[in-house]
Amino acid sequence: MPLLRQVPGFVAYYWVDAGSGVMLSTSVFEDQAGAEESVKRAADFVRNDLASLLPNPPQVTAGQVVAAG
């Protein structure tokens, strides 16, 4: 997503169709500041461009990567 690639510290973005109308996105940043900025930008985008398409408001969860392969 171009919006997130512009945020300093961007590493990766994944969008998953979990089935039954559930979608999941995961963003990876080098630091917490980048992650927090991405949440702000994504919230603005959802509010301004997607709100009418979403039956439920997005939920945001954050944490540190503890394993990678």
C-alpha positions in Angstrom: 0.0 0.0 0.0 1.7 3.2 -1.1 0.3 5.1 1.9 2.4 3.0 4.3 5.5 2.7 2.2 6.0 6.4 2.6 6.2 6.1 6.4 9.8 6.1 7.7 10.9 2.7 8.9 8.5 0.7 6.7 9.5 -2.9 6.3 6.5 -4.9 5.0 2.7 -5.0 4.7 0.5 -8.1 4.4 -3.3 -8.3 3.7 -5.0 -11.6 4.6 -8.4 -12.9 3.7 -9.2 -14.9 6.8 -12.6 -16.1 5.4 -16.2 -15.4 6.5 -15.8 -11.7 5.7 -12.8 -11.3 8.0 -9.8 -9.4 6.7 -6.5 -9.0 8.5 -3.6 -6.6 7.7 -0.2 -6.7 9.3 2.4 -3.9 9.0 6.0 -4.2 10.0 8.1 -1.2 10.9 11.7 -0.8 12.2 10.5 1.1 15.2 7.4 2.1 17.2 7.3 5.6 15.9 6.9 4.3 12.3 4.1 1.9 13.5 2.3 4.7 15.3 2.5 7.0 12.3 1.2 4.3 10.0 -1.8 3.8 12.4 -2.6 7.5 12.1 -2.4 7.5 8.3 -4.4 4.3 7.9 -7.1 5.6 10.3 -7.4 8.7 8.2 -7.7 6.7 5.0 -10.3 4.3 6.5 -12.3 7.2 7.9 -12.2 9.2 4.7 -12.4 6.5 2.0 -13.5 3.1 3.4 -15.9 3.7 6.3 -19.0 3.1 4.3 -17.7 -0.3 3.1 -16.8 -1.7 6.6 -19.6 -3.3 8.7 -17.4 -3.0 11.9 -14.7 -0.5 12.8 -11.1 -1.7 12.5 -9.3 -3.0 15.6 -5.6 -2.1 16.1 -3.2 -4.3 18.0 0.5 -3.7 18.3 3.4 -5.6 19.6 7.1 -6.5 19.0 8.2 -9.2 16.6 9.6 -12.0 18.8 10.5 -14.5 16.0 11.0 -14.4 12.3 12.1 -16.8 9.7 
